[in-house]
């Protein structure tokens, strides 16, 4: 009985020790190992910073060349959106007002033709309006149509040079970044001496090629958009030339 009592007391002591350890919580164990709660927070903060930096690997690996290319991509996108908005507001697909204005001119109502053209928002309408108003005022309709038509086409072609420049220099900037990266990779390989690690060379090469990939990714959309926008302006130029020729012929008749 005495032995059973001793075993019972030992078991009760173990249970109480376990309960005391649970109530002390995980902080006690951490303190015993010399790790404080503040240290854990510092580690978590450092991990978060590392995660945020990994979200922008292009800037981290590509360097300033990639930053320049990203800025050019933003500028290219802004120009493309601006031109699409300008073309949509210009109403380049509208043509019905041309026949209506010419009909008014042939019937002798030049003022009515001018009113039709004033109500239409289109580069073609503004060009024809200038010719009709010059004819009403007794001026040179041909010269006025040529002047206003050139200005309207120039407005449609605005910022095209920027897209062309971005499309031309982006691959060159990417190639420049690749050359600089390759130079840096081979310098690291030389400094390694006899302890050559293939990972040093391979890592430097793919980081160097990253700038070329970014440069091509910026240049391809810019050049494609430029060609599409220029083709749209060419269509508008042909339509303007046809409408101006018909209108001037009606004014002279």
Secondary structure by P-SEA (a helix, b strand, c coil): caaaaaaaaaaaaaaaaaaaaaaacaaaaaaaacccaaaaaaaaaaaaaaaaaacccccccccaaaaaaaaaaaaaaaaaaaaaaaaaaacccccaaaaaaaaaaaaccaaaaaaaaaacccaaaaaaaaaaaaaaacccaaaaaaaaaaaaaaaaacaaaaaaaaacaaaaaaaaaaaaaaaaaaaaaaaacccccaaaaaaaaaaaaaaaaaaaaaaaaaaaaaaaaaaaaaaaaaaaaaaaaaaaaaaac
